[in-house]
């Protein structure tokens, strides 16, 4: 099902996804994300370079749902963003290259 959006709705949708979705365990940031997989967080490490404090999250892929078959993935995100990954948790992740599109908590530790 394709959803039609006017230009002003994109900002509202992004605002809604960031402010409301974390309460439900899902955060979405993008629309065109070619990779989707279920993975376990294996490591979360602070990254010191750049303007914003970031963390690098390492994932061990359990199952690839969309895109090319991968076995592990590293993604950098803003440290104080809406998703706080912890080692051992399992997520359904959508990504584009090294950018996080969405993260849905599948199982807590």
C-alpha angles and dihedrals in degrees: 000000000000119000119212117216132184116225094259092052093065092068091045091049092049091048091049093047092051098043104035108027100065089067088062095043096253130103123181127191109163144034104212109056116152097188127067125168146150112241145165119236106240101174140006116195133176117246114210103195127086136038097288126049107252140183128216112222120202117205130194105210116230097179135000111223100176135010131015120346111264132176101197138011137195120205129178118213136170108278096227095041127125095275122063108190120204128193112263097027118121121223140179102231132194116193146165111215103308095340122104114230100172140350124197118186107235100174135000123218 
